[in-house]
Amino acid sequence: MLGTIIWLMIEIILAIFCGILAGTITGLIPGLHVNLVATLLASFTLPSNIAIPFLVSLAITHTFLDIIPAVFLMAPEGAHAARPIHKLAQEGLGYEAVKYATVGGIFAILLITLSLPILSFLFSFDTLLRTVMKPALLVMLIVLICTSKKPIHSVLIIILAVYFGVLLLDSNISNPLFLLFSGLFACSSLWLGTSKVSRQVISGKVSLTFKNIGSMVVSLIICSVCTLLPGMGAAHAAVLSKYIAKTDRSWLLISGALNTFSAAIAILYVMVGSRARSGIAVALLQVGEVPIIPVALLILAVTTLVVPLTLGIGRFVARKSHLLNTRFAAPLILMSIVIIAITLSGWLAILVLFAAGSIGLLAHSVNVSKTCLLACIIIPLLV
């Protein structure tokens, strides 16, 4: 009996470390998403004591590590894509950016742990929240246009992005959101990424004010609502939260919190509502019912392991970043994204990435914020 328990604990620990390793790889390589790993894992029949720790560790680790390529390689994903953050790396403050986003992720996990009863209650009102969010999205879209420096150009870019997004989402191409976001944000940014990153300052304290904490709380409340709605997630919450942050550092706190919070909430929602909101959640749903408290504690434990890992890798990359010339790194990353896209969606993915990337480049050329491109997933939810 004791031997069985010990072996079970060993399996769980190994699954956690394997999930952290996989999440580190997916987080550091732009375009390699956790949903791909979850889909591959779903083709195997694994016991719950291995599948659940692996998937949870994978998802949480990815949300912490993905800040590193977003800052140093100009390849943002999720909430990080809503506002430029790579400029800090060009100013020698890339490691500071990693620290701020990591603190945001820690705050998100702590808030989830402390508010589990409230979240469980909130999960039961997903139908009501779905009705309320549509007017909120419409108001957000109007604000997005009115606050633009070039409103006419912004409207034209939004129309183009929405038209392309609707065509893609209504097509038979698999993984359309991956192609859409990779093309609009990652590919277009990498194509422009021809500068050399300057030497980084490996110091600086994270300044947390009551205003920053309040901004994160408001953003996470928005994210908790967005995560419950079909087709919505951290990217939509980022659009709604974009105007809360007044500085780049406060935005890093928010975007780091949003990415981690969205992944954790999607996992916990499966435990309460038995509804999947992400690829990881779909794989967890196939495993079977799991009590929410052990999973929440697992998320907290993984976070304690991943935070020093993120800071360690971020520090290493920052120290070596002056040797990194994105003129050479960008084509390699673009090639990896194209290969992953072809693997997931077939050869037609090349054409889709080219078209989406061209729209992203057009927005840059007319000096329109790429936040406007997120209208391609907002407007389809309004109709």
N, C-alpha and C positions, 0 to 999 in steps of 0.2 A: 504493500500500500504506500509506504513512505517512498519507495523507489519510483513508483508511478508518478507521485506528486512532484518529486525532484526532476524527473525526466520531462514532465509537463512544463515546469518552470523554465527548464533549459530551452525547450522548443519555443516558448513565448519570448524569451530574451533574445534568442537567435533571430526570430522573426522580426523583432523590433529593430535590431541592428541591421538586418538585411533591408528593411523598409527605409531606415535612415540613409543607408548607402544608396539605394535606388533613388530616393528623393533628392539626395545631394547631386546625383548625376543629372536628373531631369531639371533640377533647379539651375544648374550651372550651364546647361546646354540650351540655348534659345530654340524654341520650337518643339522641343521634346517634352510633351505634356504628360502629366500623371495619368490622364484618361487612356493614353496608349498602353501604359504598363498595366492598368486595371483591366483593360480589354483583353490583353494577352493572358493575364492571370485568370480571368473568367473562363478561359478554355480548359483550365485544369481543375480537377476536383481536390480541393485542399480542406483539411479540417478547420473548424472555426478558430481553434486556439493558435493557428498559424496565419490564416488568411486575415483575420481582423487586426491583430497587432501589426502585420506587414502593411496593410492598406492604410491604416490610420497613421502609422509612422511615415509612410511614403507621402501622404497628402500634407501633413503638417510640416515636414522637413522641406518640401518643395516651396511652400509659401514663405519660408524664411530665407532660403538660399537664392531665390530668383531675383532678389534685389541686386546681387553682385553683377550679373550680366546687364541688368537694366542700367546700372550706374556706369560701369567701365566699358561696356560694349555697345551701349545705346540700343539695347534690344529689350524694351519693357514688355511685360505681360500683365494681364489683369488690371487691377487698380493703378499700378504704376504707369500705365500707358496714358492715363487721363491728363497728365501734366508733365512737361519735360523735367527730368531729374538728373540727366547726365552732365549738365552744366557744372554741377558741383565737382565732378571728377576733373573737368577741364580747369577748374580753379584750384585743384590740389586738395579738395575736401571730400574725396570719394569715400574714404573710410568713415568719415563723420556721417555721411549719408547712409552707409550701411548700418551704423550704430543707431541712428534715429529710427530707421525702418524696423530694426530688430526690437527696439523698445516698444514701438507700436504693436508689434506682434505679441510681445509679452503681455502688454496691457490687455489686448483682446482675449487672450487665454485666461487671464486672471478674472476678467469681467464675466466671461462665460461660466467659469467655475463658481463664482459667487452668486450668479443669477440663474442657476439651473431651474429652480421652481418657477421663476417668472417666464423664462423661455418656454418651458413646457406648457404653461398657460397660454402664451402667445401663439404657439404652434396650432392651437385649436381654432384660431380665428383666421386661417389663411384665406377663406372665401371672402370674408369682409375686407381684409387687407388688399386683396386683389382688386376690389372695386374702388377703394380709396386711392390706390397708387396710380391709376390711369390719369386722373386729373393732375396729380402731382408731376407725373412725367411730362404732360403737356405744358404745364407752367414752366418746368425746368427747360424744356426745349425753346420756349419763347424767351426766357431769360438768357439762354445760351446765345441766341441770335442778337438780342438787343444789347448785350454787353460786349459784343465783338467789335474790334476796331474797324473792321470792314464788313458791315452787316450784309451788303448785297453780295459780295464775294462768298460770305459764309452761307447764305441761302443757296447759292448755286452749287457750292461744294456739298451741302447737305442733300440737295435734290439728287445730285449725281451719286453720292454714297448710298442713299436710301434706295434709289432705283437699282443699283448694282446689288445691294444687300438683299432686296426682295427677290430679285431674279435668282440669286444664289440659294437663298433659304427655301425657295419653292422648287428648286431643281432636285434631281435625284442623286446629286453628288453627296457622298458620305463625308461626315465631319465638316460641314460648311462653316461653322463658327471658327474652327481652327484655321481654315484657309482665309477667312475674312479678316481675322485679327492679325494673323501672321503677315498678310499682304499689306493691309492698311498701316500697320504700326511697325512691326519688326523689320520687314523687308525694305520699306521706304526709308526708315531710319538708318539701317545698315548701309543702304546705297549712298546715303549722304555722309556716312561716318568715315571720313578720310583724314581726320586730324589725329595727331599724336597726343596721348594723355600725358599731362605734366606730372612732375614728381608730387607725391602725395604727403600730406601732413598726418603722421600717425599719432594724433593726440586730439584733444578737444573733448569737453564733457557735454553730455546731453542735458540740455536745459528744459526741464519740465515745469510749466506754469499751470495754474488753475485754468487759464484760458485754453491751453493746449489740451488738458485733460477733458475739459468740457466739450471741445471740438471733437475729440475722439469718441466720447460717449454719444454725442448727437449723430455722428457718422455711423457708429456701430448700430444704433437704433434703426437708422435708415437701412443699413445692410441687412439686419435681421428680417426686416420686412421684405426687402428685395429677394433675399434668398428663398423665401417661401413661395415666390411667384414663379410660374413656369417661364423658362427662357431668360430669367434675370439672375444677376449675381453681383460679384464685387465690382465689375466694370460699370454697371448701371448705378450702383451706390456711389461709385467714385464721381460720376457725373453730377449726381445730386449733392455730393459733399465738396465738390471742387471749390465752391465759392466760400466755404467755411474757413479754409486755410488761407491765411494772409501772407505767409512766407513759405519758402521752399522747405525749411526744416519742419514747420508744422504740417506741411503736406506729406512729408516723408513719414511722420508719425501716423497720420491718417491712412495713407496708402498701405503701409506695413500692417496696420491693424485690420484694415478692410480685407486684404488678401487672406490673412490667417483666420480672421473671424468667419468669413464666408465659407472657407473649407471646413472649419470645425462645426459650424451650424448645419451645413449640409449633411455631415456625418451624424450628428445628434438627431436631426430631424427624421432620419431613417429609423432610429431607435424608438421615437415617439409616434410618428405618423405613418411609418412604413411606406414613405414616398421618396423616390430618388430624385435629387436635384443636381447630380453630377455623375461623372463616370465612376468615381470611387464609390459613391452612394449606391449606384446600380450594382456594383460588384458586392458591396456589403449586404445589399438586400437579398442577393442570391445565397448568401451564407446562412441566413436565418435570423431569428430574433435574438437580440443581445440586450441585456439591461443597460440603461443609460449611464448609471453611476460608474460602473467599471470602465466604460469607454471614456467618460469624462476624465477619470483619474489617469487613464492611459495617455490621453492627449496632454495632460499636465506633466506627466513623467517624460514623455517624448520632448516636450518643450524644454525641460531642464537640461536635456542632453544636446539638443540642437542649437540652443543659443550660443554656448561657447564654441561649437563647431562653426557656426556662421561667422562669428567675430574672428575666429582664428583664420578661416579661409579668406575673409574680407581683408584682414590685416596683411596676409601673405600677398594677395593680389594687388593691394594698394602699394606695397613696397616694390613690387616688380612691374607695376603698371607703366612706369616711364619707358620700359623696354617694349611695351605693347603699342604697335602702330596699327590702328584700326584700318589703315589702307590695305594691310595684308590679312588681318583677322576677319574683316567684314565679308570678303568673298567666301572664306571657308565656312563661316556661320551661315551665310546665304545658301551655300551648297548643301549644308546639313538640313536646313529647313526644307529645301526643295526635295531632298531625298525622303525625308519623313513624310512630306505632303504626298508624294507619289505613292509611298507605301500605304498610306491611309486612304487616299482618295483616287488613285489611278493617275494616268498620264495627263488627264484634263486639268489636274491640279496646277500644272505649270502655267497654263493660260489664265487660270483664276488668280494665281499669285501675281502674275504680271499685270493683270488689269487692276487688282486691288492696290498693288504697289504704285502703279501709275497715278491712281487717285490720291494716295498719300503724298506722292511727290508734287502733284498739282496743288494740294493744300499748302504745302511748304512754299512753293514758288510764288503764290499769291499772298503769303503771310497770313494764312488763316490757321487758327489753332486746331490741332488734330482732335481736340475734344469734340469738335463739330462732326467728326467722322463717326462718333458713337451713335449719331442719329440713325445709322443704318440698322441698329438693333432696338432702338427706342420706338420709332414710328411703327414698325410692324406689330408691336405690342399694343398700340393704341387703336388699331383697326380690327 
